[in-house]
Amino acid sequence: MHDEIAEFLRYWVGIRGSGELPSRVQVDPLTIPRRLLPKVNLMTFDEARGDFFYVLVGSLAHDVRGKEISGTCVADLPNRINGSREAYAEHIRELYRSAGRFRKPVHSRGTYRWSDWRPEITTERLTCPILGRDGQTVEYVGCQVFEGRSGSGLGRIDDADDYVPVFVRVLDDPDAPVA
């Protein structure tokens, strides 16, 4: 597990305390380790749109996409799995659905690939369920890191030719030491 993903997991476990899930009001940017803030995002399910909605997204995701994605839905993401935007969107939706269904963090990794000379960019995500402001609905807070820097930094993932999921796992015991 990437050290920043492990650090965010420890943060989530810490705010959860002895409860099953932490609440959205416990997710305070002032208590999130500063180096993680550009990598953190807050998501909810938008009933009107019928899709997961990015309420707030850290600056790193905007940098690697070349545009603001706060205020957009999963369906708005241009990436593809095997040439299909819907397959990519469904993969991302399933990360959120799994975190909500199991009420546990979901750890995943995948690779953005190009058909030309550009190097791959690997991403690692942690999607953690939280209780919404109403204390009933499940919302999500997550952390995402990217690796595969070229000499000029990360490329833009929005024009990747393909995304290849490497693994998705539900962390059955988020209190266990991470490796």
C-alpha positions as CSV (number, residue, x, y, z in Angstrom):
1,M,0.0,0.0,0.0
2,H,1.3,3.4,-0.9
3,D,2.5,5.3,2.2
4,E,0.1,8.2,1.6
5,I,-2.8,5.8,1.1
6,A,-1.8,4.1,4.4
7,E,-1.6,7.4,6.1
8,F,-5.1,8.4,4.9
9,L,-6.5,5.0,6.1
10,R,-5.0,5.7,9.6
11,Y,-6.7,9.1,9.5
12,W,-10.1,7.5,8.6
13,V,-9.7,4.9,11.4
14,G,-8.7,7.7,13.8
15,I,-11.8,9.8,13.2
16,R,-14.0,6.7,13.2
17,G,-13.0,5.9,16.8
18,S,-15.1,3.1,18.2
19,G,-18.0,3.8,15.8
20,E,-18.8,1.8,12.7
21,L,-18.4,4.9,10.4
22,P,-17.2,8.4,11.0
23,S,-19.6,11.2,10.1
24,R,-19.0,13.8,7.5
25,V,-18.7,16.5,10.1
26,Q,-15.7,14.6,11.5
27,V,-13.9,15.0,8.2
28,D,-12.2,18.3,9.0
29,P,-9.5,19.6,6.5
30,L,-7.6,21.0,9.5
31,T,-7.1,17.5,10.9
32,I,-6.2,15.8,7.6
33,P,-2.4,15.6,7.2
34,R,-1.4,18.6,5.2
35,R,0.6,16.6,2.6
36,L,-2.5,14.6,1.8
37,L,-4.9,17.5,1.2
38,P,-4.2,17.8,-2.6
39,K,-5.0,14.1,-2.9
40,V,-8.3,14.0,-0.9
41,N,-11.8,14.1,-2.4
42,L,-15.3,14.1,-1.0
43,M,-18.1,12.3,-2.9
44,T,-21.8,11.7,-2.5
45,F,-24.6,10.0,-4.5
46,D,-26.8,12.6,-6.3
47,E,-30.3,11.2,-6.5
48,A,-31.3,13.8,-9.1
49,R,-28.5,12.8,-11.4
50,G,-28.5,9.1,-10.5
51,D,-24.8,9.1,-10.2
52,F,-21.9,9.7,-7.8
53,F,-21.0,13.4,-7.5
54,Y,-17.6,14.9,-6.7
55,V,-18.4,17.5,-4.1
56,L,-14.8,18.5,-3.5
57,V,-11.6,17.2,-5.2
58,G,-8.0,18.0,-4.2
59,S,-5.7,19.9,-6.6
60,L,-3.7,16.9,-7.7
61,A,-6.6,15.3,-9.5
62,H,-7.2,18.7,-11.3
63,D,-3.6,18.8,-12.2
64,V,-3.4,15.3,-13.8
65,R,-6.7,15.9,-15.6
66,G,-6.0,19.5,-16.7
67,K,-9.4,20.7,-15.5
68,E,-11.6,21.1,-12.5
69,I,-13.6,18.1,-11.6
70,S,-15.3,19.2,-8.4
71,G,-19.0,19.6,-9.1
72,T,-19.0,16.8,-11.8
73,C,-20.3,13.2,-11.8
74,V,-18.6,9.9,-12.5
75,A,-20.3,9.8,-15.9
76,D,-18.4,13.0,-16.9
77,L,-15.0,11.3,-16.6
78,P,-13.6,10.8,-20.1
79,N,-11.4,7.7,-19.3
80,R,-12.1,4.3,-20.9
81,I,-11.7,0.7,-20.1
82,N,-11.3,-1.3,-23.4
83,G,-12.5,1.7,-25.3
84,S,-15.7,2.2,-23.2
85,R,-16.3,5.3,-21.1
86,E,-19.3,3.6,-19.5
87,A,-17.0,0.6,-18.4
88,Y,-14.6,3.1,-16.7
89,A,-17.5,4.9,-15.1
90,E,-19.0,1.7,-13.9
91,H,-15.7,0.6,-12.4
92,I,-15.4,3.8,-10.4
93,R,-19.1,3.6,-9.3
94,E,-18.5,0.1,-8.1
95,L,-15.7,1.3,-5.8
96,Y,-18.2,3.6,-4.1
97,R,-21.0,1.1,-4.0
98,S,-18.7,-1.5,-2.4
99,A,-17.5,0.9,0.2
100,G,-21.1,1.8,1.0
101,R,-22.4,-1.8,0.9
102,F,-19.7,-3.3,3.1
103,R,-19.3,-0.1,5.1
104,K,-15.5,-0.5,4.9
105,P,-12.7,1.2,3.0
106,V,-12.0,0.0,-0.6
107,H,-8.4,0.0,-1.8
108,S,-7.7,-0.2,-5.5
109,R,-5.0,0.3,-8.1
110,G,-5.0,0.7,-11.8
111,T,-2.9,2.0,-14.7
112,Y,-3.6,4.7,-17.3
113,R,-2.0,3.7,-20.6
114,W,-1.3,5.3,-24.0
115,S,-0.8,3.6,-27.3
116,D,2.2,5.8,-28.1
117,W,5.5,6.4,-26.3
118,R,4.2,8.0,-23.2
119,P,4.9,6.1,-19.9
120,E,2.0,4.6,-18.0
121,I,0.6,6.4,-14.9
122,T,-0.4,4.2,-12.0
123,T,-3.0,5.4,-9.6
124,E,-3.9,4.1,-6.2
125,R,-7.2,4.9,-4.4
126,L,-8.7,4.5,-1.0
127,T,-12.5,5.1,-0.9
128,C,-13.8,5.3,2.6
129,P,-17.5,5.4,3.6
130,I,-18.7,8.1,6.0
131,L,-22.1,9.0,7.4
132,G,-23.7,12.0,5.7
133,R,-24.9,15.0,7.6
134,D,-28.3,13.4,8.2
135,G,-26.5,10.5,10.0
136,Q,-28.2,7.9,7.7
137,T,-26.9,8.2,4.1
138,V,-23.4,7.0,3.2
139,E,-21.1,9.5,1.6
140,Y,-17.4,9.0,0.7
141,V,-14.1,10.5,1.4
142,G,-11.1,9.3,-0.4
143,C,-7.4,9.7,-1.2
144,Q,-5.8,9.1,-4.6
145,V,-2.2,9.1,-5.6
146,F,-0.5,8.9,-9.0
147,E,2.9,7.5,-10.0
148,G,4.8,7.4,-13.2
149,R,6.3,10.8,-13.5
150,S,8.2,11.7,-16.6
151,G,10.9,14.4,-16.5
152,S,8.2,17.1,-16.8
153,G,5.9,15.7,-14.2
154,L,2.7,13.7,-14.6
155,G,1.0,13.6,-17.9
156,R,-2.7,14.3,-18.3
157,I,-4.8,11.2,-17.7
158,D,-7.9,12.5,-19.5
159,D,-6.3,11.6,-22.9
160,A,-5.2,8.1,-21.9
161,D,-6.1,5.4,-24.4
162,D,-7.1,2.9,-21.7
163,Y,-7.4,2.3,-18.0
164,V,-6.5,-1.1,-16.7
165,P,-7.7,-2.1,-13.2
166,V,-5.0,-4.0,-11.3
167,F,-6.9,-4.8,-8.1
168,V,-9.8,-3.9,-6.0
169,R,-10.1,-5.1,-2.4
170,V,-12.4,-4.3,0.5
171,L,-10.3,-3.8,3.7
172,D,-12.2,-6.2,6.0
173,D,-10.1,-5.1,9.0
174,P,-9.1,-1.4,8.5
175,D,-7.6,-1.4,12.0
176,A,-5.0,-4.1,11.0
177,P,-1.5,-2.8,10.2
178,V,-1.2,-2.0,6.5
179,A,1.5,-3.4,4.2
